[in-house]
Amino acid sequence: LPFLYICKSHINGHGLFTSKALEPETVLGISHIRDERFENSYIRTPLGGFFNHSREPNCVAYIEGDFIMLKTIKPISAGEELTAFYWLYDLDEKENT
């Protein structure tokens, strides 16, 4: 989507941001595609490679057929980082954002 961009994140490395305000339930696209040849049986898309983990996310990753989709769950302001709770991957014990 043309309003999504990658920028340095205060959470970790680089993150996914929006240049326009987003309403809850905005579908952002496919973050992972099911493929048994890959670890955890999914391969990440560029969208899935850049959203960061949060325990207080503004997006949710959900399964729809062979895809994991990403959508907003809260109103998000322009310039805000998009985050979701990681459930596909194991997190380090030190992770607490």
N, C-alpha and C positions, 0 to 999 in steps of 0.2 A: 504494500500500500504506500502511496507517495508521501503520506504524512508520518510514516515511521522512519526513524533514523537511529544510528548507532553513535554513541558518545561515551566519553569516560564516565564511569559510574562511581558514586561514593560507596556503593555496596561491595563491588568486586570487579576489577578490570574494566571492561566496557559493558554497557547495558543497552537496552532497547528503550527508546524514548518516542514520544509523540509530539508533533508540532502543532496539533490542534486539539481542542477539548473533545473528549469522548464520553458518550453516555454509557451506562451499564448495559450489558448484553450486546455490545458491539463485537462481532466476530472478526478477529484479526487475521485468521488463516490457519494453515497447517503447520504445526511445529515439529511433528515427527510422523514418519510413515512406517507401518509395520513391515518388517523384513527379518525373517528368522536368521539370516546370515550375520546379523549384527548383535553386539552386546545388548542385552535387555530386549532383544527382538525388535528394536526400532532404530531407524536412522534419522538423525536430526536434519531438518531443513535450516536454511539461514535464519529463519524466524526463531526456531527452537534453539539455535546456538547462542542467542544473545540476550534472552530475558533472564534476569537474575532471580534467585530464590529469595523469598521473604516469608516470615511467619505471620505477617500482616499484609497479604498481597492485595493488589488492585485488579488482578486477572486470575483466571482459573484455566488450567489445562484439563481437557476432558476427552474421553475416547468417543469417537464417532466412526464406526466401522473399522477400517484399517488405518485410520488416522488419529493422531492426537491433535486436537484443535486448541486454539488459544482465544479466549474472549474476556472482555472486561466484566468486572462484577461490581464496580463502584464508578462514580463519576471521576474522570481523570482530567486534570488541567493540562493545557499546552505546556510543553517543556518538562513534564513529569515522567519519571522512569516507570516502565511497565514491569511488574513483578508477579510471580506466581509461586505457590508452594510446590517444591520439587517432590514428586512421589515416585517417579520412574527410577531415579538413581539413589544410591546410598549416599548420605551426607556424612562428612566428618563430624565427630563428637564436638569439635570446637565451633562448629557452625551455629551461630545464634542470632542471625539477622532476620 
